[in-house]
Amino acid sequence: MPCDARLILGVGLVFAQPLKPDSDRPLQISIGSIPFSLFIPEELLLQQALKRYREFTAALGPGLPIVLRPKEQDEREPTAFSYDLDDASVILRRSGAEFRGVRHEYALDSLLRILLTMMLLPRRGFLLHAATIVRNGRAYVFAGRSGAGKSTVASLSPEGSVLTDEISLLRFTDGCWQAHGTPFWGEFRAAGRNDRFPLAGIYSLVQAPEDRVEAISKKEILRALLPCVLFFTSDKDANEALLQTLVGLIGQVPCQRLHFRRGTEFWKEVAP
């Protein structure tokens, strides 16, 4: 999984000579205020993508071009980042990105998540395994690995309040930390809302016989959050940039541990 972090973190990506797509019908979407232009030549996959990302379609002008191609292709230029996922792969270059070997919508969705982690890196943002619930105009993030209770939190929350139930996008924008909706759903199958709200707090979920909020140190919350962050490169510079982003978040947003017994009463502890 090679990665040129200097390109991603330094000058950024310049799309002066975009990849030549095999389709002239780009699907324009925006996730976390980052625009993408998806060139999907296969009609069935295009229709699936239109349905899957319908809440995230955007007319913001050309975004990062993502061209879907067969698995076997000649290399065109130096690679900033690449990652293989089963039979599919994502390749990020100066001219844009390629998704190779995508045979169904689930592979497309997975590669888009992987690419998004790299696009967020220089923008003080990241993806987190977490459910985000909106209450009184502010976002409450409940993080945890599979089985921690993210989907339960979502299912116990009022209708229309779930921003995302599985993959949350946190980013420093407009002078504060905000949670952005994503189309990456989990068991609750929340299709996601293309909206953003200021962060009220982050809670590391722990199953327990009673509901209570526990104050923990910055080191403890960092240790709890790191395994929940989606990240796909071992590059030293990239990981240091991610760590700086997380430290900045922890220093500005209340982060606590929530002992959670899987009932609606937890809101009395989180937002009395």
Backbone hydrogen bonds in HBPLUS format (Angstrom, degrees):
<---DONOR---> <-ACCEPTOR-->    atom                        ^
c    i                          cat <-CA-CA->   ^        H-A-AA   ^      H-
h    n   atom  resd res      DA  || num        DHA   H-A  angle D-A-AA Bond
n    s   type  num  typ     dist DA aas  dist angle  dist       angle   num
A0082-SER N   A0002-PRO O   3.16 MM  80  5.87 140.6  2.32 163.8 161.2     1
A0004-ASP N   A0080-ALA O   2.49 MM  76  4.66 160.2  1.53 141.3 145.1     2
A0007-LEU N   A0004-ASP O   3.10 MM   3  5.63 131.1  2.35 110.3 121.0     3
A0008-ILE N   A0004-ASP O   3.34 MM   4  6.73 160.8  2.38 147.6 152.5     4
A0009-LEU N   A0005-ALA O   2.70 MM   4  5.62 168.7  1.71 153.8 157.7     5
A0010-GLY N   A0006-ARG O   2.86 MM   4  5.16 139.4  2.03 125.1 135.7     6
A0012-GLY N   A0007-LEU O   3.03 MM   5  5.62 129.2  2.30 151.0 165.7     7
A0027-LEU N   A0038-LEU O   2.72 MM  11  4.86 158.0  1.77 137.7 143.7     8
A0038-LEU N   A0027-LEU O   2.93 MM  11  4.86 175.6  1.93 137.1 135.7     9
A0058-ALA N   A0028-GLN O   2.96 MM  30  5.58 157.7  2.01 123.6 128.1    10
A0029-ILE N   A0036-PHE O   3.06 MM   7  5.40 161.6  2.09 148.1 154.1    11
A0036-PHE N   A0029-ILE O   2.81 MM   7  5.40 159.4  1.85 160.3 160.3    12
A0030-SER N   A0056-PHE O   2.82 MM  26  5.60 148.2  1.92 156.6 167.4    13
A0031-ILE N   A0034-ILE O   3.11 MM   3  5.34 155.5  2.17 141.9 138.8    14
A0034-ILE N   A0031-ILE O   3.12 MM   3  5.34 150.8  2.21 104.9 113.4    15
A0064-LEU N   A0035-PRO O   3.05 MM  29  6.35 154.4  2.12 135.3 127.3    16
A0037-SER N   A0064-LEU O   2.93 MM  27  5.75 167.7  1.94 133.4 132.2    17
A0066-ILE N   A0037-SER O   2.81 MM  29  5.92 164.1  1.83 157.4 153.7    18
A0039-PHE N   A0066-ILE O   2.85 MM  27  6.06 173.4  1.86 167.7 166.9    19
A0068-LEU N   A0039-PHE O   3.20 MM  29  6.24 165.2  2.22 164.8 163.7    20
A0046-LEU N   A0042-GLU O   2.98 MM   4  6.18 152.9  2.05 152.7 161.5    21
A0047-GLN N   A0043-GLU O   2.96 MM   4  6.25 157.4  2.01 153.0 158.0    22
A0048-GLN N   A0044-LEU O   3.01 MM   4  6.30 154.7  2.07 148.1 155.3    23
A0049-ALA N   A0045-LEU O   2.90 MM   4  6.12 155.0  1.96 147.0 153.8    24
A0050-LEU N   A0046-LEU O   2.89 MM   4  6.14 154.6  1.95 149.3 156.3    25
A0051-LYS N   A0047-GLN O   3.12 MM   4  6.35 152.2  2.20 142.8 149.2    26
A0052-ARG N   A0048-GLN O   2.87 MM   4  6.07 162.6  1.90 149.5 155.0    27
A0053-TYR N   A0049-ALA O   2.90 MM   4  5.88 161.3  1.94 152.9 156.2    28
A0056-PHE N   A0053-TYR O   2.86 MM   3  5.20 152.0  1.94 112.3 121.7    29
A0097-ALA N   A0065-PRO O   2.87 MM  32  6.17 173.9  1.87 168.4 170.1    30
A0067-VAL N   A0097-ALA O   2.99 MM  30  6.41 161.7  2.02 150.4 149.7    31
A0099-PHE N   A0067-VAL O   3.00 MM  32  6.16 159.8  2.04 138.6 143.6    32
A0069-ARG N   A0099-PHE O   2.89 MM  30  6.22 160.8  1.93 155.9 160.9    33
A0101-GLY N   A0069-ARG O   3.08 MM  32  6.59 146.5  2.20 148.9 158.4    34
A0080-ALA N   A0092-LEU O   2.74 MM  12  5.48 151.8  1.82 152.6 160.5    35
A0081-PHE N   A0092-LEU O   3.30 MM  11  5.06 153.0  2.38 134.6 135.0    36
A0092-LEU N   A0081-PHE O   2.72 MM  11  5.06 171.0  1.73 165.4 164.8    37
A0083-TYR N   A0090-VAL O   2.97 MM   7  5.44 148.9  2.07 150.9 157.2    38
A0090-VAL N   A0083-TYR O   2.93 MM   7  5.44 157.2  1.98 153.8 160.7    39
A0085-LEU N   A0088-ALA O   2.77 MM   3  5.25 171.8  1.77 148.7 151.5    40
A0088-ALA N   A0085-LEU O   2.96 MM   3  5.25 156.9  2.01 138.0 134.7    41
A0089-SER N   A0100-ARG O   3.01 MM  11  5.23 145.8  2.13 141.5 145.9    42
A0100-ARG N   A0089-SER O   2.86 MM  11  5.23 164.4  1.89 151.6 156.7    43
A0091-ILE N   A0098-GLU O   2.90 MM   7  5.14 154.0  1.97 151.2 157.2    44
A0098-GLU N   A0091-ILE O   2.82 MM   7  5.14 154.3  1.89 148.0 156.6    45
A0093-ARG N   A0096-GLY O   2.76 MM   3  5.27 166.2  1.78 164.8 169.5    46
A0096-GLY N   A0093-ARG O   3.32 MM   3  5.27 159.9  2.36  99.8 105.8    47
A0108-LEU N   A0104-HIS O   3.28 MM   4  6.62 159.7  2.33 148.5 154.4    48
A0109-ASP N   A0105-GLU O   2.93 MM   4  6.10 157.4  1.98 143.7 149.4    49
A0110-SER N   A0106-TYR O   3.01 MM   4  6.18 157.2  2.06 142.1 148.0    50
A0111-LEU N   A0107-ALA O   2.96 MM   4  6.16 164.4  1.99 153.8 157.3    51
A0112-LEU N   A0108-LEU O   3.00 MM   4  6.15 150.3  2.09 145.4 154.0    52
A0113-ARG N   A0109-ASP O   3.10 MM   4  6.39 151.1  2.19 145.4 152.3    53
A0114-ILE N   A0110-SER O   3.12 MM   4  6.42 161.3  2.15 148.1 152.7    54
A0115-LEU N   A0111-LEU O   2.92 MM   4  6.14 167.4  1.94 152.4 155.4    55
A0116-LEU N   A0112-LEU O   2.93 MM   4  6.00 157.2  1.98 144.3 151.1    56
A0117-THR N   A0113-ARG O   3.13 MM   4  6.45 146.3  2.25 148.5 155.7    57
A0118-MET N   A0115-LEU O   3.04 MM   3  5.45 128.4  2.32 106.9 119.4    58
A0119-MET N   A0115-LEU O   3.11 MM   4  6.46 150.5  2.20 148.3 157.4    59
A0120-LEU N   A0116-LEU O   2.92 MM   4  6.04 147.0  2.03 151.0 158.4    60
A0123-ARG N   A0120-LEU O   2.81 MM   3  5.02 149.6  1.90 113.9 123.9    61
A0125-GLY N   A0120-LEU O   3.22 MM   5  4.79 140.1  2.39 134.8 135.5    62
A0172-PHE N   A0124-ARG O   3.08 MM  48  5.71 155.5  2.14 146.3 153.0    63
A0126-PHE N   A0170-LEU O   3.00 MM  44  5.72 148.6  2.10 155.8 165.6    64
A0170-LEU N   A0126-PHE O   3.09 MM  44  5.72 160.4  2.13 169.2 172.0    65
A0230-LEU N   A0127-LEU O   3.06 MM 103  5.52 164.8  2.09 134.6 139.4    66
A0128-LEU N   A0168-SER O   2.82 MM  40  5.14 156.5  1.87 150.7 157.0    67
A0130-ALA N   A0128-LEU O   2.86 MM   2  5.54 103.6  2.45 116.7 100.0    68
A0168-SER N   A0128-LEU O   2.78 MM  40  5.14 165.0  1.81 161.2 158.8    69
A0129-HIS N   A0228-CYS O   2.75 MM  99  5.06 166.9  1.77 147.3 151.9    70
A0144-GLY N   A0129-HIS O   3.29 MM  15  6.29 161.5  2.33 155.5 156.6    71
A0130-ALA N   A0166-GLU O   2.83 MM  36  5.22 130.7  2.08 126.9 137.2    72
A0131-ALA N   A0142-PHE O   2.94 MM  11  5.18 155.4  2.00 143.0 142.3    73
A0142-PHE N   A0131-ALA O   2.77 MM  11  5.18 167.3  1.78 159.4 164.0    74
A0132-THR N   A0164-THR O   2.77 MM  32  5.32 161.8  1.80 152.0 157.1    75
A0163-LEU N   A0132-THR O   2.82 MM  31  5.37 151.6  1.90 151.0 158.7    76
A0164-THR N   A0132-THR O   3.41 MM  32  5.32 157.3  2.47 134.9 137.2    77
A0133-ILE N   A0140-TYR O   2.91 MM   7  5.26 162.4  1.94 152.4 154.3    78
A0140-TYR N   A0133-ILE O   2.82 MM   7  5.26 165.5  1.84 154.7 159.7    79
A0134-VAL N   A0161-SER O   2.75 MM  27  5.05 169.9  1.76 152.4 155.6    80
A0135-ARG N   A0138-ARG O   2.86 MM   3  5.44 163.7  1.88 159.2 161.6    81
A0138-ARG N   A0135-ARG O   3.11 MM   3  5.44 157.6  2.16 111.0 117.9    82
A0139-ALA N   A0198-PRO O   2.87 MM  59  5.93 172.6  1.88 154.7 156.8    83
A0200-ALA N   A0139-ALA O   2.76 MM  61  5.45 177.7  1.76 150.4 149.8    84
A0141-VAL N   A0201-GLY O   3.04 MM  60  6.34 174.6  2.05 158.3 159.9    85
A0203-TYR N   A0141-VAL O   2.72 MM  62  6.07 158.1  1.77 160.7 168.4    86
A0143-ALA N   A0203-TYR O   2.83 MM  60  6.09 150.8  1.91 152.8 162.5    87
A0205-LEU N   A0143-ALA O   2.94 MM  62  5.97 177.3  1.94 171.1 171.1    88
A0148-ALA N   A0145-ARG O   3.04 MM   3  5.66 155.5  2.10 146.0 145.1    89
A0153-VAL N   A0149-GLY O   2.90 MM   4  6.13 159.1  1.94 154.3 158.8    90
A0154-ALA N   A0150-LYS O   3.07 MM   4  6.39 158.2  2.11 147.2 153.1    91
A0155-SER N   A0151-SER O   2.88 MM   4  6.12 157.9  1.93 146.0 151.9    92
A0156-LEU N   A0152-THR O   2.95 MM   4  6.10 139.0  2.12 147.3 157.7    93
A0157-SER N   A0154-ALA O   3.22 MM   3  5.28 159.8  2.26 103.8 109.9    94
A0161-SER N   A0158-PRO O   3.08 MM   3  5.63 156.0  2.14 140.1 139.5    95
A0180-HIS N   A0169-LEU O   2.80 MM  11  5.24 171.3  1.81 162.0 165.1    96
A0171-ARG N   A0178-GLN O   2.99 MM   7  5.54 163.8  2.02 158.9 164.3    97
A0178-GLN N   A0171-ARG O   2.91 MM   7  5.54 163.8  1.93 147.1 152.0    98
A0173-THR N   A0176-CYS O   2.91 MM   3  5.63 141.7  2.06 169.5 158.4    99
A0176-CYS N   A0173-THR O   3.16 MM   3  5.63 162.6  2.19 115.6 120.7   100
A0199-LEU N   A0177-TRP O   3.02 MM  22  5.87 165.5  2.04 145.1 143.3   101
A0179-ALA N   A0197-PHE O   2.84 MM  18  5.45 162.2  1.87 161.7 161.1   102
A0197-PHE N   A0179-ALA O   3.00 MM  18  5.45 149.5  2.09 142.7 151.5   103
A0181-GLY N   A0195-ASP O   2.86 MM  14  5.48 154.7  1.92 165.3 168.6   104
A0189-ARG N   A0186-GLY O   2.95 MM   3  5.19 144.4  2.08 105.9 117.0   105
A0195-ASP N   A0193-ARG O   2.87 MM   2  5.46 132.8  2.09 105.2  90.8   106
A0202-ILE N   A0254-PRO O   2.91 MM  52  6.38 154.4  1.98 154.5 162.9   107
A0256-GLN N   A0202-ILE O   2.93 MM  54  6.42 158.1  1.98 162.4 167.8   108
A0204-SER N   A0256-GLN O   2.89 MM  52  6.37 157.5  1.94 150.9 156.8   109
A0258-LEU N   A0204-SER O   2.90 MM  54  5.81 160.7  1.94 136.5 142.9   110
A0206-VAL N   A0258-LEU O   2.97 MM  52  6.07 146.5  2.08 165.9 157.8   111
A0260-PHE N   A0206-VAL O   2.78 MM  54  5.88 166.2  1.80 160.6 164.3   112
A0208-ALA N   A0260-PHE O   2.97 MM  52  5.28 151.6  2.05 125.7 126.0   113
A0212-ARG N   A0259-HIS O   3.08 MM  47  5.18 150.7  2.16 134.0 139.6   114
A0259-HIS N   A0212-ARG O   2.82 MM  47  5.18 165.0  1.84 173.4 168.3   115
A0214-GLU N   A0257-ARG O   2.77 MM  43  5.06 168.6  1.79 156.3 160.1   116
A0257-ARG N   A0214-GLU O   2.96 MM  43  5.06 178.3  1.96 155.5 155.4   117
A0221-ILE N   A0217-SER O   2.98 MM   4  6.34 160.7  2.02 154.9 159.7   118
A0222-LEU N   A0218-LYS O   2.97 MM   4  6.06 155.6  2.03 144.5 151.5   119
A0223-ARG N   A0219-LYS O   2.99 MM   4  6.15 153.7  2.06 141.4 148.6   120
A0224-ALA N   A0220-GLU O   2.94 MM   4  6.19 141.0  2.09 141.0 151.9   121
A0225-LEU N   A0221-ILE O   2.87 MM   4  6.04 150.0  1.96 147.9 155.4   122
A0226-LEU N   A0222-LEU O   3.02 MM   4  6.00 164.2  2.05 152.5 155.6   123
A0228-CYS N   A0225-LEU O   2.79 MM   3  5.26 145.2  1.91 117.4 129.0   124
A0229-VAL N   A0226-LEU O   3.21 MM   3  5.37 162.6  2.24 109.0 114.3   125
A0239-ASN N   A0235-ASP O   3.01 MM   4  6.21 159.3  2.06 152.7 158.6   126
A0240-GLU N   A0236-LYS O   2.93 MM   4  6.15 152.6  2.01 150.6 158.4   127
A0241-ALA N   A0237-ASP O   2.98 MM   4  6.20 152.1  2.06 144.7 152.1   128
A0242-LEU N   A0238-ALA O   3.00 MM   4  6.28 155.4  2.06 146.0 152.6   129
A0243-LEU N   A0239-ASN O   2.94 MM   4  6.13 159.2  1.99 144.9 150.6   130
A0244-GLN N   A0240-GLU O   2.98 MM   4  6.21 156.0  2.04 146.2 152.1   131
A0245-THR N   A0241-ALA O   3.05 MM   4  6.30 152.4  2.13 144.7 152.2   132
A0246-LEU N   A0242-LEU O   2.97 MM   4  6.30 159.1  2.02 154.2 159.3   133
A0247-VAL N   A0243-LEU O   2.92 MM   4  6.13 162.2  1.95 152.4 157.3   134
A0248-GLY N   A0244-GLN O   2.96 MM   4  6.12 154.5  2.03 143.4 150.4   135
A0249-LEU N   A0245-THR O   2.98 MM   4  6.27 152.6  2.06 146.2 153.6   136
A0250-ILE N   A0246-LEU O   2.93 MM   4  6.18 170.1  1.94 157.5 158.9   137
A0251-GLY N   A0247-VAL O   3.04 MM   4  6.16 143.7  2.18 141.6 151.0   138
A0252-GLN N   A0249-LEU O   2.97 MM   3  5.34 152.1  2.05 109.7 118.4   139
A0253-VAL N   A0249-LEU O   2.88 MM   4  5.86 144.8  2.01 164.8 174.6   140
A0266-PHE N   A0263-GLY O   3.47 MM   3  6.45 173.3  2.47 125.0 125.3   141
A0267-TRP N   A0264-THR O   3.43 MM   3  6.46 166.5  2.45 127.4 127.6   142
A0268-LYS N   A0265-GLU O   3.04 MM   3  5.68 150.0  2.13 116.9 124.6   143
A0269-GLU N   A0266-PHE O   3.00 MM   3  5.41 143.4  2.14 108.4 118.6   144
A0270-VAL N   A0266-PHE O   3.10 MM   4  6.42 151.0  2.19 147.1 156.1   145
A0271-ALA N   A0267-TRP O   2.82 MM   4  5.48 158.2  1.87 140.3 147.0   146
